[in-house]
Amino acid sequence: MSKIKVLDQGYVKLIEAWGTGEAGEPEAGSLQFPDFEVGIIEAARQSTQGSFRGWDTDEKLLATIFHHQENQSTPFEAAGMTIEVEAPIFVFREWHRHRTQSYNEASARYRPLEPKYYKPERDNVIERGKKAVDDRNKQAQAKVGYQDTFDTPAVTGWLMMVEDLYKQAEKVYEWALEKGIPKELARITMPVGHYSCMRASANLRNWLAFLTLRLDEKAQWEIRQYAHAVEVLVKHTFPRTYKLFADKLYGG
């Protein structure tokens, strides 16, 4: 699957998936796509030394184990995926709170950073500012109420200052590298709006937990966009499990 574009310069893409078990891996030379959900059924039947019987029979079992423990059933740990993500650093700071995932992030100690910065869209900022006040969302609100100082000129001015700040940060960073400042120190002036890249790996059970939290409308808008991209990957890679998940999350 190709990259899924997120925000202005970010993306999510699938690196690899697992969960074929013994019966889900296609034979050598076959054009059949691997079935990454067979391993879930094989794991569920491990206690009785059973095996995969085909989806005509086992789709019902998949639904049973999915609903049995509110998405916490351990057979779903027998499948999973590794993805690559390019996102602003502040998105990663939220993402890394999901400690059940494994992460490897690009290091600015070893290579210079690319000049990639997140630039919010003006209309999106205005909409979110108004909504935060209307919803009394303390996490999303500014220091003062929208009624006092929040207006379109203020947003435009702020975005211009953000642009200037990014340019200054990039100038300081490049100057430091040219003067021989070590990369591990030159990076300290980088704002959290700078893009970084990582690989994240987790089993399917934990990807579903990630989606449950980060698709919620109370999650910050930016990480929700990445959650929607991850949702596409889960739907593509684990279609039967995703249908059960989506029916539960979105009410069928």
N, C-alpha and C positions, 0 to 999 in steps of 0.2 A: 504494500500500500504506500502511495506517495505521501509527501508531507502535507499535513493539514495546517493551513495558515491560521495564525492566531494573533490578535492585536495588529499593530502596524508592521512589526518586523519579526514576530515570533512564529514558532511552529511546534507541532507535535508529530512524531512519526513512530511507527512500530519497528522495533529492531528484531525481536524474536518472540515467539510464544511457545508454551509447552502445555502438555495435558493430554497427549495422544494415548498414553498408556501403552498396552501391548497391541490392542486391536484397532487403534485409531490412526496408526501410521500407514500411509499407502505403500503398496509394494514397489520395489525398485522398478523404475521405468514408467510407472503409472502417472497419468496426468491428473489424478484425483487430488483434491486439496486435503491436507491433513485435518483430521477432526480433533480439535484440541479440548473437546469436552468428554471424550470417551474415558479418559483417565479419572474423571470425577466419579463415574459410575463404577469403574473398577475399584476405586478406593472405598466407595460406599459398600461394596460387596466383599471387601477384604475379610471382614469378621466371619463371614460364612463360607469363605473360599470360593465365592461365586465369580462370574465373569460377565463381560458385556454381552448382551443378548440381541442387540439391535435396537434402534430408536423406536420402532413400533411398540416395543415392550418397555423400554427403559426411559422414555420421555416422561412417563408417569412417575417413575422412581425419582428422576431429576426434580420434578415439581415437589414431590414429597419431602425430599431432604432439604430443598430450598426453603420451604415454609415451616419445617419442623422446629427450627431454632432461630427464627427471625434473622436469617442470612448468616448465622454464625456456625453453620454446620461444617465440620472439618473436611469432608471430601472436597470442598471447593478450594482447599489449599493444595490439591493435587494438580491444579492448572494455574497458569499465570502468564505474565508477559513482561518484557523489558521494553521501555520506550525511550526515545530521545526527545528532549524538550529544550527549546530556546525561549527564555522568558526574562522579564525584568527581575532584578535581584530581590525586590520586595515581594514578588510573587513566590520566589523560591523560599523566602523566609517563612511564609505561610505554609507552603507545600511541605517543608521539612518538619513541620509539626506532626506529620504522619510518620511516626517512628517505626511503623511496621514495614516501611519500604526501605530498600537499599539504594544509596545514592553515590554517584561519582560525578562531581562537578568539575568543569574546566578550571584550571588553576592559572591565575595571573602571575604566579611566581615563575612560571616556565615559558610563557609566551606573551607578547604584547596583546593588550585588549583591542578588539575592533571598536571603531567609533559608532556604536549602535546604542541609541537611547530611546526610551519609550516616550512618545508624545501623545497625550490624551487628546481626543477630539473635543472641540469646544462645546458642541451641542450635548455630548454625553456628560460633560462636567456640569453643565447647567441643569440638565434633567436630574442628575443624581443629587445635586445640591438642593433642589426643590423637594425631591422625594424624601430626602433625609429629614427635612423639617416636617413635612406632612406626616411621615410615619413615626416621628419622634425616635428616630434611630440614633442613639448616642454614639455608636461606633462610627457612623458615617457623617455625623454632623460636624460643622466647623466650630471654632471657639465661640463665635457669636451666631445668633440666629440669622436666617436668610432675610428676614424682614429688615434687619439693620443695615447690612452692607453688601449682601449677595445680589449681584446683578450682572448683566451681560458684559458691560465694560470692565468690571472687576475680573471676570473670567478671562477675557481677552488679555488684559494686562498681566494676569498671573501666568498665562501660557507664554507670553513674550518673555517674562522674567525666567521662566523655566528654560526656554530656548537659550537665553543668554547664559544662564548658569551652566548648561550642558557644554556650550562652546568654551566657556572659561575653564571648566573642569578638563575638557579634552586638551586645551592649550597647555595647562599646567602639567598634565600627564605626559604629553609629548615632549615638552621642555625638559622634564625630569629625566626621561629616557635618553634624550640627546646629550644631557650633561653627565650621564653615567650613573644616575641614581638607580640602585637595584630595582628590578621590576616588583619585587615583593614590598618595597616601600613606596614606589611611584604610584601604586594602585590605591593608596589610602585616601586619595581625594575623589575617588569615583563615587557618584551618588547611587542610591538604590534604584534609580530609574534606568541605570545601565543594564544592558542585556548580558545574560550569562547562559551557559549551555550545560546540561547535565543528562545523565542517563538515570532512570528510576526503574527499579525492578520490584515486583511484589506478586504474591499469589492472587488468584481471582477473588478470594474472600476479602482480601484487603483492598483490592481495586474497587469492589462494590461499596465498601465502607467509605473510601475516598469520595466516590461519586455521591453517596447519600449525603455527606456533609457539604461538599463543594458545589453541588448543583442547587443547593438550597438558596432561595432568594436573599437570605440574610448574609450569605458569604459575599466577600468583596467582588465587585463586578469583574475585575480582571481575572481572578483565579477561576471564576465561573466560566469564563470563555475557554480556559484551558480544560476545565472539567467536561465541557461539552465536546471538546476534541477527543479527550480520553474516552468519553461515552461512545463516540463513533467507532473507535478502535475496539472497544469491548463488544459492541453490537456486531461488528464485522468478524471478530475472531471467536466469540463465544455466543452465537446467535440464540440458542435455546435458553441459556442462562439469562441472557440480556432480556429476552421477552418476559421471563418471570419477574426479573428485577423492575423492568419498566412498567409492567402491569401493577406492581405493588407501589412503585414510587408515584406514578401518574394516575393511579386509580383505574387501571384497566382500559 
